Amino acid sequence: MLAVRVAYSDPEKSDERRLYLESHKQYLRETALQLVLSGPILSHAGDQIGGMVLAEVHAVDELEAFSAADPSVIHSVYQNVAVYEWKATIDNRGNCIVPTE
């Protein structure tokens, strides 16, 4: 199954975000979790306001545990973090047809 973590940065924690950004990136790169996509969420002005992680997991709690150990979460860089199961219904990136059921 796919699961997604959506995290919005705490605007009051920009110094902390900069301080822990490299350890956060390293954590994402070195995880045993099967990450599909990951990257920042940008405002209309192009400012980074959060981040998104899409992972292939057996259960949503795998991504929840991964998220809890993320340096950005540990150091309260995010104002809001949510993890959800996600069902893809359309994939226009290639020849993959995703079933609707």
N, C-alpha and C positions, 0 to 999 in steps of 0.2 A: 504494500500500500504506500501511497505518498502521504507525507505530512509536511506542513509548512509552519515555520516560525516567523511571525511578524513582530518586529521590535521597533519601538519609537524612542529616539534619544531624548534624554532629559536635557532641555536647553540650559539648565543651570549646571550641568556636568561636562561642559565642553573641554575643560582642562583635563578631567579624568579620562574622557574619551580619547583624547590625544595621547595621554600617558599609557593607556592599555591597548591602543589600537594594534600595535605589532603583535602583542601576545594573543589578542583576539584572532588576528589573521593566521597566526601560527597554529592556534588551536583548531581552526577550521581546516587548515591544510593537512594536519596530522591526525585527524580523527579516523577511527575505524568505521564510523557511521558512513553509509553510502550517500554522500551529498550529490544531488543532481545539479542544483544551481544555488548560487549564493551571491549576494551583492547589496550595495547600499540602496536605500530609498531616497530619492531626491525631490526637493520641493520644486515648484514651478520656476523658482529663481536659480535652481541648480545647487542649492545647499543640501548637504547630507542631513536628513532628518531621522534616519533609522536604517534598518537592514532587514533582509528577508533571506531565509534559508529554506530550500526545498530538498527533502531527503526521502529516499526509499527505505522504509522501515517495515518491520513485522507488526509493530504496535506503536501507537502514538506516544506511549510512555518512554520509548527509546529516545525520541526527539526531545521530550520534556527533560529527561535525565541529562542528555547532551547539553541542552540549553542551560540547565542549572549549574553546570560546571564551566560554562563559558566565562572567561575573565571579564567580559563586558557586563555579564549578569552579576557575577560575584561582587564586582565593584560598583554596582548600581548605576552604571552608565545609562541604562535604559529607563525611561519613565514608565513604559508599558511593554510587556512581553506576553504574547499569546501564541499557543501551539494548537493546531487543528489538523484533523485528517483532511486531505484534499483529494478530490476526484477530478481528474482531467477528462474532459469530454471532447475537446478539439485540440489537435496538434497539427499545425500547418507548417512545421519546420522540415518535414521530409515525407516519406511514403508511409509513415506510421498512421494506422487508422485506430482510433481509440474507441472501444465499445461504449455505448451509452448506458448500459446496464451494469 
